Amino acid sequence: MGTTGLQCALGLIYLKLLVGSLTQTVNIIDSANKISVDSANASHIDRVCSTWGHYHFKTFDGHFFQLASTCNHVLASQCGDNFENFNIQMRRKIDGTSVTISNIILKLEGTVVELSKKAVIVNGKIVSLPFVTFGVTVKGTMSSITVEAKLGIMAIWNLDDSLDIEIDDKYKNQVCGLCRNFDGSSNDLEKEGSSQSLEDFAETFKVDEPSETCEEPELSDVQSCGDKIEIDDKYKNQVCGLCGNFDGSSNDLEKEGSSQSLEDFAETFKVDEPSETCEEPELSDVQSCGDKVSSWIDEMR
């Protein structure tokens, strides 16, 4: 799966998530083509754990939460076997009014990769990208760093506030960390059949050294999320626009019980003045995402 594909897929999911519901349907439509990523391809989404923006997280099993912390935490590690093939840790920092990821450590079957804005360090030595060693590949662009291991792990950092981790299905029920246990169930805050607080859950995976200090600031009721949009639950069923109606379902293209085209749906919310002109270009099968071109759509056919 291409690096850009993962970023494109997650970018499309984030906006839907932040207005109240996650859909597993992504449509790219032009006059001749309709390409869908529906439940048949849900396994891709289910293998991805993400963290972004103002302390937002999505676990491998689809649980969403906010954890305001600049402490070092284990995001994902192998815990169902005698040998730990991987261990991925992350730390955030508060930079003025924004929150960014300051440090990522990936222990991948004997190879240790450390990412920061200052340098990429592999097994204690600063390296230039691209870099390949013992089944681990580290690649970089102007806007991201990707670490891919043959053991079935891929991590993508946008050099700012977003980190996506994809793991192979072979690790189901073998994962521990804030990304949770990858068991197919979204009850990620349960422990031995009982619900635990987010704070207790997170404390389990805190790995700060005794000499380190970190912050756990309080979250206000409604948080901004980078350049995304987030609204309070009190607006459920009171929303109109391209973001959907915030009713908890994914049937946003339905109108009075019947499906409508994306074009008709979009036309409803067009607000150009009569004197204004705008373009509606056709979309090709493969769209660019950032400064890269995705092979993901071809793989999804």
N, C-alpha and C positions, 0 to 999 in steps of 0.2 A: 504494500500500500504506500502511495507516495506521501512524502512529508506534507506537501501542500494540501492534499486531500483531507488529511486529518484536521488541519487548521481550518479549511473551508467548512467542513462538516460541523465542527464545533462552533465556528462563528455563526453559522445559521441557527444552531440550536440555542445559543446564548440569548438572543433577542426574544425568542419564544419563551424560554425559561423565565425571563425577567418580567414578563407580563402575565405570569401565572400558571402556565402549563407547558410541559415538554411534549412535543410531538415527534414521532419517529418517521414523519413523512416530509421529504424535501422535494420540491418540484422545480425543474427548470423547463420553461415552456416557451416555444416560439411557434410560428405558424405551421411548421411541419413536424416538429418533434415534441415529445413529452417524455422526460426521463424522471423516474421516481425512485426514491430510496425509501422503502416502506418497511413493514415488519419483517419482510424476508431478509433484510439487511440489518436488522436491529442488533445482530451479534457484534457488528463493528462498534456501534455506540456503546454497547454494554461492556466492552473491553477497555473503555477509556475513562480515566479519572482526571478531573480537571480542577484547577484552582485559578482564580482570576479576580481582577478588580478589587473591591473593598472587602477582602477576606472571604470571598465566596468559594465554595467547594461543591463538586459533584462526585460522589463515590462511584466505583465500578458498577455498583448495583442500582444507581439512579437516585440515591438519597442526596438532597440538597441542604446545605447548612452554611452558616457564617461563623467563623471562629476568629475573633479579633485577637491576634497574638503575633509578637515578633520573636517568639521563642523558636528554637530549633525542634522540629517535629519529624518523626518518621512518617512519610506519606504511604509507602508501600514496601513491604519486605516479605520474603518467603518464610513462612513459619510452620508449614505443615510437613516438613521433612527434616531429616537430621542435618542436612547441609543447606545453608542459606545461599542460594544462587544470586539473590539481589537484595539490595537495601537502598532505598531512595529517601533522602532527607532534604528538607527545605526550611529556609529562614526568610522572614520578611523584615522590612525596615520601614519606618515612617520618615518620609522625605518631604518636609514642609507640610502641605495639605494633602499629599497623595501617599499611597502605600505601594511599595514595589517589592519584588523578590530580590534579596541581596545575595543569597548563597544557596547553591544546590549541590548536594553530594550524592553521587551514584556509585554504589559498590556493586560491580557486575562480574561475578564469578572470578574474583581475584584481581580485577582491574578497578582502580578507584579514580573516578572522574569528578573534578570539582569545577563548578561553573560560577563565575561572577562577572560583573561588568569590566573588571580590571584584567582578568586573565582566564584561560582554560588550563587547568593543571591535571595531568594524568600521572598517577603513581608518584606524586610529589614533584614533578617537573613541569614547568610551563611549556606548552606546545603551541605550534601554529596549526591553523586549520586549512584544509581537511587533515585529519589524523586518524590512522588505523592501527590497531594493535590487538592481537589475540581475540578476534571475534567482536571487537568493539570499534565502531566508526563514529567519529565526531565531525560534523560538518557545520559550517556557518555561512550566513548571509548578512546583509546589512541590518536585517530586522529579526533574525532568529538564530538559535543554535539547536541542532538536532543531535541527539545521542542515540545510536541504534546498536543493539547487541544481538548476536545470532541466537542467544538463548531465548529470545522472544520478548524483548523489551524495547520500546521506543519512547523517548522523552523529547518534547519540543518546548523550548523556552523562548518567549518573544523579546527577551532582553529587557523586560519591564515587569509587568504584573501578572503575566499569564504563564502557566505551566500545564501541559497535557502529557499524560502518561498512558500508553497503550501496552497491554500485556497479552500474551498468548492464552488461549483457552485452557491449555494444559495446567495452568496455575489456579484453576477454580478450586475454591475451598482451601487454598494454601497461602492466603495473603493476610497480612496484618498491617495496621497503620491507619492514618486518617482516611485513606482511600477505601478502607474497610476490607471485608473478607472475601469478596468476589464469589458469593454463593448463589447469586441470582435472586436474592430477596432484598427488599429495600428497608428492612427493619434493622438498620445498621447500628442503632443506638441500644439495641437489646443485648444483654449479657446474661447467659444462663437462664433465658426465659423472662427476665425482668428488664424493664426499661431503665436506663441510666441517664444522667444529665450529660449534656454536651461537654461540660467542664470536666467531669470525671472521665468521660470517653477520651478527651484530648490529653488529659494528664498522663494517661497510660503510655502515650507515644511521645512524650516530651523527652528530649535527649540533650538538654543543655549541660555543659560542663559546670562544676561547682563554682568556678570563678566567673562564669558568664552571667550577664543580667539581661532581662528582656521585659517587655511590656505586654500587658493584656488589657487594652483600653476597652471602655464600655461602648456598645453600639447604640446609636439612636434608633428609633422605631423604623425610620425610612433612610436607607443609605444610597448614595450615588454609586454607580458601578462603572468607573472609567467613562467611556463615551457611549455607554448603553443607557437604557431607560428602565427605571424601576418604580413601581407604584404600590401604594398600600392596599391590603386586602379589602378595605372598606369600599373600594371602587369596583368590586366584582359585579359583573353583569351591567355595568354602567359605562362601558368603554366602547367607542367607535373609532375606526381608522384602520390603516394597514396592519397595525399590531394585533388586530382581532378584537373580540368582544369580552375577553377575560371572564369566560364563563366556566372554565375548567375543562372544556373539551377541545379536541383538535380539529373540529369540523368548521373551520373558519370560513371556508368558501361556500358553505351552505346558506341559502336564503329562503326562508319560509318553507323549509323541509326539502328543497331541491338544490342540487349542486349548480354553481355558476362558474363560469370561466374566470381565470385569474384576471384577464383583461377587464371583464365587466365589474368584478370586485374592486379593482384598482380605480376604474372610472368613477365610481361612487365617491371617492375621496380626493379627486383631483380638484385643486382650488386655484388654478391659474386665472389671472384676469383675462378678459377678452382680448386685450392688446398684447398679451404675452405669447411667446412661442416656446415650444419645448420639443424634445425628440423622444421617440420610443424605438430605439434600435432593436433589431432582431438579435437574439442570443444564439451563439454557436453551441455545439454540443459540449465543448470543453471551454470553460471560462478561466481567466487568470484570477489569481487570488494573491494580492500583494505583488511581489516581484517575481513570482514563480508561476508555472503552468502545471495544472494537476493532471495526473494520469488516473486519478481516483474514479472519475465517472466511467471511464472505459472498463475498469475493474468491476464496477457495480452492475454492468449490463447483464 
